[in-house]
Amino acid sequence: MTGNLAAELGAGLSGEALAPGDPGYEMARRIHNGLIDRRPAVIARCGNTADVSYAVGFGREQELELSVRGGGHNVAGKAVADGGLMIDLAPMKRVDVDPRARRARAQGGVTVGEYDRATAAFGLATTSGVVSSTGIAGLTLGGGQGWLMGRYGLAIDNLISAEVVLASGEVLTASDDTNPDLFWALRGGGGNFGVATSFEFRAHPVISVLGGPILHPLGAAPQLMAFYREFASDLPDELSTQAAFMHAPDGSGLKLCAVAVCHCGEDAAQAEADVRPLREFGSAAADAVQRMPYPDINTGVDWLFPKGALSYWKSAFLSELSEAAVQVIVAAFEQAPSELCALVLEDFHGAATRVATTATAYPHRQPGFNLLLISSWRDPSQSDACIAWAHETYAALSPHMASRAYTNYLAAEDYDRVKDAFGPNLDRLVELKRRYDPDNLFHLNQNIAPAAAGA
Ligand SMILES: Cc1cc2nc3c(=O)[nH]c(=O)nc-3n(C[C@H](O)[C@H](O)[C@H](O)COP(=O)(O)OP(=O)(O)OC[C@H]3O[C@@H](n4cnc5c(N)ncnc54)[C@H](O)[C@@H]3O)c2cc1C
C-alpha cells in the first residue's frame, strides 16, 4: 500500500519518494532529536519548488497528514508524523549570494552552517542560529535569534522576501510589496501558512568576531550573575551575550557557569575594550574568548547538541534576572541528571528590541532574558529522570517568568501556548490563517487554528 503511494508520489517528483523499507528511508525519517521516533507513510525528498507544490497537492488529495522538514532540528519533533507525508526539503541546499546588493537567497533545506559558509565567502553574514546544524527554514519562520541580533536584528528582520507554496499548491512570493500580509505572518508565525521554499536575506559585512565563553566554577554563579546583570544592561549593539549553566566540555562532569560573547564591531580595539570588564571579573576557570571567522562562532557549542541525543526543552522569557531566579537556576542545575543538560539565558538588546511588537508576527521585542531549559541525554533509560528534571525546574522557575515564549523552543506538549508565543499578534494571525490555510492543512507546528476562539 505505502509502496504504491510512494510510486504515485514519486511519479510527480524530480526527487525521490521513499516508503518504509526503501534505501534511505530510515535516514530521512530521523530528525535531530533522538527522542522522536516516527514513521511517515511516505517521504517526499523535494528537489525544487515544483516538487513541494506537487507533494502538497498529493498529500491533500490522499488525505495524508502533512509534516514539513527543513533542517529537522525542532525539539518538539513536528517535522515528522507517524503515517503521514513528510515534505522533506533537506535536498534543497542552494545558496546564491549577490555581494554587490548584499543579499543572499537560500533554499528551505539549508542549515545555519551552510548559510554562514556561503555568505562568509563574500565577507557577509546574516543573523542565524548559534548551532550550525539548525535549519534556517524553521529558525527564520519562528523569528531567528542569534549572535548578530543586537546589531542587525533577528533573522526575520533581515528577510526581504520568501517563496511559499500555499495549501492550495499555488506558489507565491511574499515581501513588503507583494502579499505583505503573508510576509508579516511568515516573520514569526512558523510553518502555519505554507511551505517556504526559499528565503532572501539582507547580508552585512562581518568577517571576524571577538567571541567565545568565559567559564567560571558553578560556585561563583551568584557573583558572576550579579555582575552580568549590570554588564548586560548597557551593551553596545555590536556585543551580544548569553549566560549558560553547563558542564565542562572535557567530559570531567565539572559544573560551570559561563558567559559567552560575540562582538561583531569592526574596531578590534573597541571590541576588546567592550568585552574586557567581563574577562577581568573574578577568577575564571577558563577564558576562550578569541578573534575568529564569523561562521566559527556558530559552531562553538555544536558538541553539546550531537545528532541523535534525546532532548526535551522548556522555555519562557524571564520577567527579570533576579537574585532569586539565579538561586533557583543554580539549585536546579546542581541536580541536572545528564552532562548534556544546560540552562541558557539569551540576552535581548539593541536592534532586535527596536522593532515594534506588531511589526512582525514574532512579538518578543522587549529587552531582557530568554530562558532555555535544555534537558538532553544519550541513554534512553534516563528519559523519565531527564524529562522530570525539566518539568521540576520549569515549575520552580515559573514565578520568575513572563507569560511570553519563543515558538521555536517549546516542547511538544507546549504547542498550545499560542498566546504566549504570539501575544498581541494572535488575532491577526488567526485571520490570516483563515485566508491562507482555512482547512489547517499545515497543523504540525505551533498551531494557529483557523477556528481559534476569541479571535
Ligand atoms: C541545538 C539547537 C540549537 C538551536 N539554536 C537556535 C538559535 O540559536 N536561535 C534560534 O532562533 N533557534 C534556535 N533553535 C531552535 C530552532 O530555531 C528551531 O528548532 C527550528 O524549528 C529549527 O528549524 P529546522 O528547519 O531545523 O526544523 P524542522 O524540525 O525541520 O522544522 C520545524 C518546524 O518548522 C516548520 N518548517 C520547517 N521548515 C519549513 C519550511 N521550509 N516551510 C514551512 N515550515 C517549515 C514546520 O512546522 C516544522 O515542523 C535551536 C534548536 C536546536 C535543537
The ligand as an SDF file (V2000), in Angstrom:
LIG
                    3D

 53 58  0  0  0  0  0  0  0  0999 V2000
   20.5640   22.5950   19.1700 C   0  0  0  0  0  0  0  0  0  0  0  0
   19.6020   23.6720   18.7720 C   0  0  0  0  0  0  0  0  0  0  0  0
   20.0160   24.9810   18.7370 C   0  0  0  0  0  0  0  0  0  0  0  0
   19.1390   25.9980   18.3790 C   0  0  0  0  0  0  0  0  0  0  0  0
   19.5910   27.2910   18.3550 N   0  0  0  0  0  0  0  0  0  0  0  0
   18.7440   28.2690   17.9810 C   0  0  0  0  0  0  0  0  0  0  0  0
   19.1910   29.6170   17.8960 C   0  0  0  0  0  0  0  0  0  0  0  0
   20.3430   29.9250   18.1450 O   0  0  0  0  0  0  0  0  0  0  0  0
   18.3100   30.5580   17.5360 N   0  0  0  0  0  0  0  0  0  0  0  0
   17.0140   30.2590   17.2480 C   0  0  0  0  0  0  0  0  0  0  0  0
   16.2510   31.1670   16.9220 O   0  0  0  0  0  0  0  0  0  0  0  0
   16.5650   28.9950   17.3240 N   0  0  0  0  0  0  0  0  0  0  0  0
   17.4060   28.0040   17.6680 C   0  0  0  0  0  0  0  0  0  0  0  0
   16.9460   26.7210   17.7540 N   0  0  0  0  0  0  0  0  0  0  0  0
   15.5360   26.4560   17.5300 C   0  0  0  0  0  0  0  0  0  0  0  0
   15.2660   26.3080   16.0620 C   0  0  0  0  0  0  0  0  0  0  0  0
   15.1120   27.5790   15.5060 O   0  0  0  0  0  0  0  0  0  0  0  0
   14.0010   25.5130   15.8300 C   0  0  0  0  0  0  0  0  0  0  0  0
   14.1680   24.2130   16.3270 O   0  0  0  0  0  0  0  0  0  0  0  0
   13.6150   25.4750   14.3640 C   0  0  0  0  0  0  0  0  0  0  0  0
   12.3220   24.9350   14.2500 O   0  0  0  0  0  0  0  0  0  0  0  0
   14.5850   24.6490   13.5690 C   0  0  0  0  0  0  0  0  0  0  0  0
   14.3200   24.7240   12.2230 O   0  0  0  0  0  0  0  0  0  0  0  0
   14.5070   23.4260   11.3270 P   0  0  0  0  0  0  0  0  0  0  0  0
   14.1630   23.8130    9.9310 O   0  0  0  0  0  0  0  0  0  0  0  0
   15.8230   22.8170   11.5720 O   0  0  0  0  0  0  0  0  0  0  0  0
   13.4240   22.4990   11.9860 O   0  0  0  0  0  0  0  0  0  0  0  0
   12.4450   21.3470   11.4660 P   0  0  0  0  0  0  0  0  0  0  0  0
   12.3550   20.3940   12.5970 O   0  0  0  0  0  0  0  0  0  0  0  0
   12.8050   20.8440   10.1310 O   0  0  0  0  0  0  0  0  0  0  0  0
   11.0950   22.1360   11.3380 O   0  0  0  0  0  0  0  0  0  0  0  0
   10.4360   22.6270   12.4640 C   0  0  0  0  0  0  0  0  0  0  0  0
    9.0700   23.1270   12.0650 C   0  0  0  0  0  0  0  0  0  0  0  0
    9.2370   24.3070   11.2880 O   0  0  0  0  0  0  0  0  0  0  0  0
    8.3450   24.3070   10.1910 C   0  0  0  0  0  0  0  0  0  0  0  0
    9.1310   24.3090    8.9510 N   0  0  0  0  0  0  0  0  0  0  0  0
   10.4140   23.8910    8.7810 C   0  0  0  0  0  0  0  0  0  0  0  0
   10.8050   24.1630    7.5290 N   0  0  0  0  0  0  0  0  0  0  0  0
    9.7670   24.7630    6.9300 C   0  0  0  0  0  0  0  0  0  0  0  0
    9.5730   25.3140    5.6370 C   0  0  0  0  0  0  0  0  0  0  0  0
   10.5250   25.3080    4.7270 N   0  0  0  0  0  0  0  0  0  0  0  0
    8.3770   25.8690    5.3570 N   0  0  0  0  0  0  0  0  0  0  0  0
    7.3980   25.9030    6.2790 C   0  0  0  0  0  0  0  0  0  0  0  0
    7.5160   25.3970    7.5130 N   0  0  0  0  0  0  0  0  0  0  0  0
    8.7080   24.8520    7.8320 C   0  0  0  0  0  0  0  0  0  0  0  0
    7.4730   23.0930   10.3480 C   0  0  0  0  0  0  0  0  0  0  0  0
    6.3220   23.4510   11.0580 O   0  0  0  0  0  0  0  0  0  0  0  0
    8.3120   22.1740   11.1760 C   0  0  0  0  0  0  0  0  0  0  0  0
    7.5500   21.2970   11.9570 O   0  0  0  0  0  0  0  0  0  0  0  0
   17.8100   25.6850   18.0700 C   0  0  0  0  0  0  0  0  0  0  0  0
   17.3810   24.3570   18.1030 C   0  0  0  0  0  0  0  0  0  0  0  0
   18.2650   23.3550   18.4400 C   0  0  0  0  0  0  0  0  0  0  0  0
   17.7860   21.9380   18.5010 C   0  0  0  0  0  0  0  0  0  0  0  0
  1  2  1  0
  2  3  1  0
  2 52  2  0
  3  4  2  0
  4  5  1  0
  4 50  1  0
  5  6  2  0
  6  7  1  0
  6 13  1  0
  7  8  2  0
  7  9  1  0
  9 10  1  0
 10 11  2  0
 10 12  1  0
 12 13  2  0
 13 14  1  0
 14 15  1  0
 14 50  1  0
 15 16  1  0
 16 17  1  0
 16 18  1  0
 18 19  1  0
 18 20  1  0
 20 21  1  0
 20 22  1  0
 22 23  1  0
 23 24  1  0
 24 25  2  0
 24 26  1  0
 24 27  1  0
 27 28  1  0
 28 29  2  0
 28 30  1  0
 28 31  1  0
 31 32  1  0
 32 33  1  0
 33 34  1  0
 33 48  1  0
 34 35  1  0
 35 36  1  0
 35 46  1  0
 36 37  1  0
 36 45  1  0
 37 38  2  0
 38 39  1  0
 39 40  1  0
 39 45  2  0
 40 41  1  0
 40 42  2  0
 42 43  1  0
 43 44  2  0
 44 45  1  0
 46 47  1  0
 46 48  1  0
 48 49  1  0
 50 51  2  0
 51 52  1  0
 52 53  1  0
M  END
$$$$
